[in-house]
Amino acid sequence: MANETSSATLDGRWTQIRAHKRVIAKVKLMVEWEENNKRQSVKAFTMDVSHSGCLAVVGADLKLAQEVRLIHRESGSATDARVVWKDPRTWDVGLELLKPDAGFWKL
């Protein structure tokens, strides 16, 4: 029971920390960035999205605070983002939109 209370408290704290409510959604993206004066790109997809960013699976070793360009593969719209979190064991990354726009996701 202590673990349940502890878990509920942690979930509540994360809810307060998050700037916007998240929605589970798989949006196909291209992620682009500059590396060694060359444009790099890789396919990615979101696991959840919010007005201000997303949790995505990106098949590249992005760095914390790295700025990238997100391109919505269905609509072609693009926006700039920054890596704000990454899982050290997987390709999961948290991306913050530099100019938040819930309409970017086309949901």
N, C-alpha and C positions, 0 to 999 in steps of 0.2 A: 504494500500500500504506500510505503514511503516513496518508492520509485514512481508510482502513478502521480502522486502529488508533486514530486520533483519534476516530472515530465510535463505536467499541466502548467506548472509555474514557468518552465523554460519556454513552452509554446506561447504562453501569454506575453513573455518578455520579447520574443521574436516578433510577435504581432505588433507590439508597441514600437519596435525599432524600425520595421518596414515602413517606407514612405507611402506605399500604395498597395492595395489588395492584389494578390496574385490570382491568375486564372490558369488552370491546366490547359495547355494548348501546344500542339506540335506545328510549328511554323518552320518551313524550310528556308534556310538562309545561305548566303555566301558571306564569308568573313574575309576582308582584305586588310592588309597592312604593308608597311614598307620595312624591308629588312635588307641591309647591305646595298642600299640604293636600288633595290629591285622590288617590284610589287609582288606580294605573295597573296595567294587566295586558297581557301579551302571550304568545302561544303560543311554545313552545320545544321542543327535543328534545335528548336527550343523544347524545353520540358514544361515550363510555365512562363507566363509573361505578366507584366504589369505596366502601368502608365509610364514608369521610369526605367524599365529594364527587363531583364529576363535571366533565367537559368537555362543554359544551353550546353549541348554536347558539341564541342569543336575539335576536329581532328588535327590539332596542332598544339605545340607547346607554347602557348601564350604566356606572357609574364604579367604579374600584378602591375597595375597602373598603366599597362600598355594601351594605347589608343588604336582602335580598329574602325573599319567601316563595315556596317551591316547592310546587306542587300537582300531584300525580300525576293525570293526566287520566283514567286508567282506574279507579283505586281511590278517588280523592277524598281520599286522605290528604295531609297537608301538613306541611312542616317549614321552619324558618328557615335561611337560608344567607347567606354573604358572598362578594362577588366578590373573588377573590384573584389573578386573572390575566385579561388580555384582549388579544386580538390587535388591533393598531391598524388593520389592513386589512380585517378581517372582523367578523362578529358572534359569533365564538367567544369564550367566556368560561370561566374556571375558577371553579367554585363550591365553597366549603367549607361542609359542613353544620355548623351551630352546635352541634347535639347529634347526633354521628355515629350512624347507624342503618342498617346494611346492609339491613334489612328494608323500608326505605322504597321501594326500587326494585322490589320484588315480582318478583324474578327467580328 
